[in-house]
Amino acid sequence: MIENLLKEKNFKEEKVDTGIRYTLESGNIELICYVEPNVEVNFISLYKWKNNDVKGTYNLTIQELRLTKDTLQTMFRKTKNNMPEHVGETVNVHQELDKVIDEIR
């Protein structure tokens, strides 16, 4: 299941509310996977910039997760679809996010 894969990839595990939060931090990027057993999985990407967090999300039900052939990296890349590509004048958030996602292979 996805929980074992996240642990293999060095995500930190923390029990919260009704589920488990898995977190991987690298520089200004934080990748989060919140698993609510038997309900859904939330993939969240955060880019921390000047006291602000730029956030992208991608959600699946547990049943959809069982049927998907997407990799962990692909699911985190889908979080870019609803986050801005640039912040400030020089930061390409999508590019920075891709670098961190590539490291979890």
C-alpha positions in Angstrom: 0.0 0.0 0.0 1.0 3.6 -0.3 2.0 3.9 3.3 4.9 1.5 2.9 6.1 3.3 -0.2 6.1 6.6 1.5 8.1 5.2 4.4 10.6 3.7 1.9 11.0 7.1 0.4 11.9 8.6 3.8 8.7 10.5 4.4 8.2 11.2 8.2 5.0 9.6 9.6 2.7 11.3 12.0 -0.7 10.2 13.2 -3.2 13.1 13.1 -6.9 13.3 13.4 -8.5 10.3 11.7 -5.5 9.5 9.5 -1.7 9.6 9.0 0.3 12.5 7.6 3.5 11.7 5.7 5.9 14.6 5.1 9.1 15.1 3.2 10.9 18.5 3.4 13.6 19.8 1.1 14.6 23.4 1.1 11.5 25.6 0.5 9.4 22.6 -0.6 7.3 20.4 1.6 5.6 17.3 0.1 2.7 16.0 2.2 0.6 12.9 1.8 -2.4 12.6 4.1 -3.9 9.2 4.2 -7.3 8.7 5.7 -7.7 4.9 5.8 -10.6 3.5 3.8 -11.6 7.0 2.7 -9.1 9.1 0.7 -5.5 10.2 0.1 -4.5 13.8 -0.2 -1.3 14.8 -2.0 -0.2 18.4 -1.1 2.8 20.4 -2.3 3.9 23.5 -0.4 6.4 26.1 -1.5 7.4 28.3 1.4 8.1 31.9 0.2 8.5 35.0 2.3 6.1 34.0 5.1 3.6 32.6 2.6 2.8 29.1 1.4 2.0 28.4 -2.2 -0.1 25.2 -2.2 -1.1 22.6 -4.7 -3.3 19.6 -4.1 -4.4 16.3 -5.7 -6.9 14.0 -4.1 -8.0 10.4 -4.7 -10.4 8.1 -2.9 -8.8 4.9 -1.6 -10.7 3.0 -4.3 -9.3 5.3 -7.1 -5.8 4.8 -5.6 -6.1 1.0 -5.8 -7.0 1.3 -9.5 -4.5 3.9 -10.6 -1.2 3.0 -12.3 0.2 6.4 -11.5 3.5 6.5 -9.6 4.0 8.4 -6.4 6.0 11.0 -8.4 3.1 11.4 -10.9 0.6 12.0 -8.1 2.8 14.7 -6.6 3.3 16.3 -10.0 -0.5 16.6 -10.4 -0.5 19.0 -7.4 1.1 21.6 -9.8 -2.2 21.8 -11.7 -3.7 24.1 -9.1 -0.7 26.1 -8.0 0.9 29.2 -9.5 3.9 28.5 -11.7 5.8 31.6 -10.6 6.1 33.6 -7.3 8.0 36.9 -7.2 10.1 37.8 -10.2 12.4 34.9 -10.3 11.1 31.8 -8.6 9.6 29.0 -10.9 7.7 27.0 -8.3 6.9 24.1 -10.7 10.6 23.7 -11.6 11.6 23.7 -7.9 8.9 21.2 -7.1 10.0 18.9 -9.9 13.5 18.8 -8.6 12.3 17.6 -5.2 9.9 15.1 -6.7 12.7 13.7 -8.9 14.7 13.0 -5.7 12.1 10.6 -4.3 12.7 8.0 -6.9 
